[in-house]
Amino acid sequence: MEGRTIVTLASPGTELAAYTGTSFPVHFGYAAVFEVERKGSGVDDLNLGDRVFCMGPHRSYQSCAREELVPLPAGLPPEVALFARLMNVTMTTLHTTRIRPPEKVLVTGLGIVGNIGAQIFSSCGYEVTACDPNASRRKIAERSGIPCVLPGVPIGRTDVEGRVGLVLECSGHEQAVLDGCRVLRKGGELVMVGVPWKRLTDIYAHELLRQVFHRYITLRSGWEWQLPLGAADFQGNSIYGNLAAALGWLAEGRVRVEGLYHAISPSRAQAAYSRLLEKKGGVLTYVFSWSK
């Protein structure tokens, strides 16, 4: 399947980590929507002109196998459809956690993944509290409809501390991991969705281990690729199943992305990545519009 790219999405996590790395060249790309212009003779469920989602790179033309594509629901704008890719990150935790609604969930870090993750868990019946020290991100989260947004982990609040079933740690900051453990109930779970790219504090491991041991906490990775790409025997959930569901939720308005991004020309990519790196610009990410 091949066709011209309509839009692609910048990832403030994975792509910025590569942007500030030491190994170059780096070929960026995270999610794309394109219009089908050519297809193989064995593909009978898609037509020329259809719009499809793929995990494709930033380039003007896409080429993918049929099993790597998800058709867009009717009427879903391409730039909105891109966010299915970021929804997939926390949807993996939604499938793998043993904490069930209506338990309390705390989301730490309100970048694009944390914001969308808070919306997902709230829409599924959890009682969600979210926090971030960045005032701009908190305002964006409030506009997104996240019910309770705070500047930090609510240590000392009797209505929260010791009552949280699940912490969805989306910042990658070790202080947030430790503080998140401190508000979990006994037997609670903390899932590290945010990647700890580098050390940010001088916290000793003993401080964290003490919380884990005495609170009977499950502390684990939130790596999205824990799920298989496609459904298999005894494993109904999958990456591409999540992406299809995410596109449906976006079409229904269950998750809202208005105000979370700016759409710009790919020729302005340098400015976009610089603003994301500096946490400036008033949005959480950028969509590159290849028709501009």
C-alpha positions in Angstrom: 0.0 0.0 0.0 1.4 3.4 -1.0 0.3 7.0 -1.1 1.0 10.6 -0.4 1.3 11.7 3.2 -1.3 14.0 4.6 0.0 14.6 8.1 2.6 13.2 10.5 3.0 13.6 14.3 6.0 14.6 16.3 6.7 12.6 19.5 8.0 14.9 22.3 9.4 11.8 24.1 11.0 9.4 21.7 12.0 12.0 19.1 13.4 14.5 21.5 15.5 11.8 23.1 17.0 11.1 19.7 17.2 14.9 18.9 19.5 15.4 22.0 21.5 12.2 21.5 24.9 11.6 20.1 24.3 9.2 17.3 23.4 10.7 13.9 21.8 10.7 11.4 18.4 10.0 13.0 15.4 9.2 10.9 12.4 10.6 12.8 8.8 9.4 12.5 6.1 8.2 14.8 2.7 8.3 13.2 1.3 9.2 9.8 -2.0 9.4 7.8 -1.8 9.0 4.1 -4.2 8.6 1.1 -4.0 5.3 -0.7 -2.8 5.8 -4.3 -1.5 2.3 -5.0 -2.4 -1.1 -3.6 -1.4 -4.7 -4.1 -3.6 -7.1 -6.1 -4.5 -9.1 -3.0 -5.9 -6.1 -1.0 -9.7 -6.1 -1.4 -10.8 -4.3 1.8 -9.3 -0.9 1.0 -9.9 1.4 -2.1 -7.8 4.0 -3.8 -8.5 7.3 -2.1 -9.1 5.8 1.3 -7.3 7.4 4.2 -5.3 5.2 6.5 -3.2 5.4 9.7 0.3 3.9 10.0 3.3 4.2 12.3 5.2 5.9 9.5 8.1 8.4 9.3 8.2 12.1 8.5 8.2 12.0 4.7 6.0 13.0 1.8 5.2 9.5 0.7 4.4 6.3 2.7 4.7 2.7 1.8 3.4 0.0 4.1 2.1 -3.6 4.2 -1.7 -4.0 4.6 -1.3 -5.4 8.1 0.5 -2.2 9.2 -2.5 0.0 8.3 -5.7 1.0 10.1 -8.5 2.7 8.1 -9.7 6.0 9.5 -13.4 6.1 10.7 -15.6 8.2 8.4 -15.3 11.9 9.2 -12.3 11.7 11.5 -9.9 14.5 10.6 -6.4 13.1 9.7 -4.6 15.4 12.2 -6.8 14.1 15.0 -6.3 10.4 13.9 -2.6 10.7 14.5 -3.1 10.8 18.2 -4.2 7.1 18.2 -0.4 6.4 18.3 0.1 8.3 21.6 -3.1 6.8 23.0 -1.6 3.4 22.5 1.1 4.1 25.0 -1.1 4.2 28.0 -3.7 1.8 26.6 -1.2 -0.9 27.1 -1.3 -0.2 30.8 -5.1 -0.2 30.7 -5.0 -3.8 29.5 -2.2 -5.0 31.7 -3.0 -3.4 35.1 -4.9 -5.4 37.7 -6.4 -2.2 39.2 -10.0 -1.9 38.1 -12.5 1.0 38.1 -13.7 2.9 40.1 -10.3 2.9 41.9 -8.3 6.1 42.2 -5.6 6.7 39.6 -2.9 9.3 39.8 -1.2 10.5 36.6 2.2 12.2 37.1 3.4 14.3 34.2 1.0 16.1 31.9 2.9 16.1 28.6 1.0 14.7 25.7 1.1 11.1 26.9 0.1 11.9 30.4 -2.7 14.2 29.3 -4.2 11.7 26.9 -3.6 8.9 29.5 -5.6 10.8 32.1 -8.4 11.3 29.6 -8.5 7.6 28.8 -8.5 6.3 32.3 -11.2 8.9 33.3 -13.4 7.8 30.4 -13.1 4.2 31.6 -14.5 4.9 35.0 -11.5 5.5 37.1 -11.3 8.4 39.6 -8.4 10.4 38.1 -6.1 13.0 39.7 -3.3 14.4 37.6 -0.3 16.5 38.4 2.5 18.5 36.8 4.7 21.3 38.2 4.4 23.1 34.8 1.6 25.7 35.0 1.0 25.8 31.2 0.6 22.0 31.1 -1.9 22.1 34.0 -4.0 24.7 32.2 -4.0 22.6 29.0 -5.1 19.6 31.1 -7.9 21.5 32.7 -9.1 22.6 29.2 -9.0 19.0 28.2 -11.6 18.1 30.8 -9.3 16.3 33.3 -11.3 16.6 36.5 -8.6 17.2 39.2 -5.3 18.8 38.2 -2.6 19.6 40.8 0.9 21.1 40.8 2.5 18.1 42.6 1.8 14.6 44.0 -0.7 15.2 46.8 1.3 13.9 49.7 -0.4 14.7 53.0 -3.9 14.9 51.5 -5.9 12.4 53.5 -8.5 12.0 50.7 -5.7 10.8 48.4 -2.6 9.5 50.3 -2.9 5.8 50.9 -6.0 5.5 48.8 -4.6 5.5 45.2 -4.8 2.1 43.5 -2.6 2.9 40.4 0.0 5.6 39.6 0.6 6.2 35.9 4.0 7.8 36.0 4.4 9.6 32.7 7.2 12.1 33.5 10.3 9.8 33.6 11.4 11.6 36.7 12.6 9.5 39.7 11.2 11.9 42.3 7.7 11.4 40.8 8.2 7.6 41.0 9.1 7.9 44.7 6.4 10.3 45.5 3.9 8.2 43.6 4.7 5.2 45.7 4.1 7.3 48.9 0.4 7.9 48.0 -0.4 4.3 46.9 -2.6 2.1 49.0 -1.2 -1.1 50.2 -1.0 -3.5 47.3 -1.2 -0.7 44.8 0.6 -0.5 41.5 3.0 2.0 39.9 3.6 1.8 36.2 6.6 3.6 34.7 5.2 4.9 31.4 7.7 7.8 31.1 11.2 6.7 30.1 13.9 7.6 32.6 16.2 9.0 30.0 18.7 10.4 32.4 19.3 10.8 36.2 17.6 13.9 37.6 18.0 13.6 41.4 20.3 12.1 44.0 17.6 9.9 45.5 19.0 6.7 47.1 17.4 3.4 46.0 16.7 2.5 49.6 14.1 5.3 49.8 12.2 3.7 46.9 12.7 0.1 48.1 11.4 0.9 51.5 8.1 2.2 50.1 7.8 -0.8 47.7 8.4 -3.4 50.5 6.2 -1.9 53.3 3.3 -0.9 51.0 3.4 -4.2 49.1 3.7 -2.2 45.9 4.0 -3.6 42.4 6.5 -1.4 40.6 6.9 -2.2 36.9 7.6 -0.9 33.4 4.9 0.6 31.3 6.6 -0.3 28.0 3.8 -0.2 25.4 5.2 -3.1 23.4 4.3 -5.6 26.0 1.4 -6.5 23.8 1.7 -8.4 20.5 1.2 -6.6 17.3 -1.9 -8.6 16.5 -4.4 -10.7 18.4 -3.4 -14.3 19.2 -4.8 -17.3 21.0 -5.3 -16.5 24.7 -4.3 -12.8 24.0 -7.1 -10.8 22.6 -5.6 -7.3 23.1 -2.9 -6.1 20.7 -1.1 -3.0 19.4 -3.1 -2.8 16.2 -6.3 -3.6 18.1 -5.5 -0.7 20.4 -4.9 1.6 17.5 -8.2 0.7 15.9 -10.0 1.3 19.2 -8.2 4.6 19.7 -9.3 5.8 16.3 -12.9 5.0 17.2 -12.6 6.8 20.6 -11.2 9.9 18.9 -14.1 9.8 16.4 -16.6 9.5 19.2 -15.0 12.4 21.1 -14.2 10.2 24.1 -10.6 11.6 24.0 -10.2 15.2 23.0 -7.0 16.6 21.4 -8.2 20.1 20.5 -5.7 22.6 21.9 -3.0 20.0 22.4 -1.1 20.7 19.2 -0.3 23.1 16.4 -0.4 22.0 12.7 2.6 23.5 10.8 4.6 22.8 7.6 7.5 20.3 7.8 9.7 23.1 6.7 9.3 24.5 10.2 10.4 21.2 11.9 13.5 22.7 13.5 11.5 25.4 15.3 8.9 22.9 16.4 11.5 20.6 18.0 13.3 23.5 19.6 10.1 24.7 21.2 9.2 21.2 22.5 12.7 20.9 23.9 12.3 24.2 25.7 8.7 23.4 26.7 7.5 26.6 25.0 4.8 27.4 22.5 1.7 26.8 24.5 1.0 23.3 23.1 2.2 19.7 23.8 3.3 18.6 20.4 3.2 19.4 16.6 1.5 18.0 13.6 3.3 18.3 10.3 0.9 19.0 7.4 2.5 17.8 4.2 -0.1 19.6 2.0 1.3 23.0 3.1 
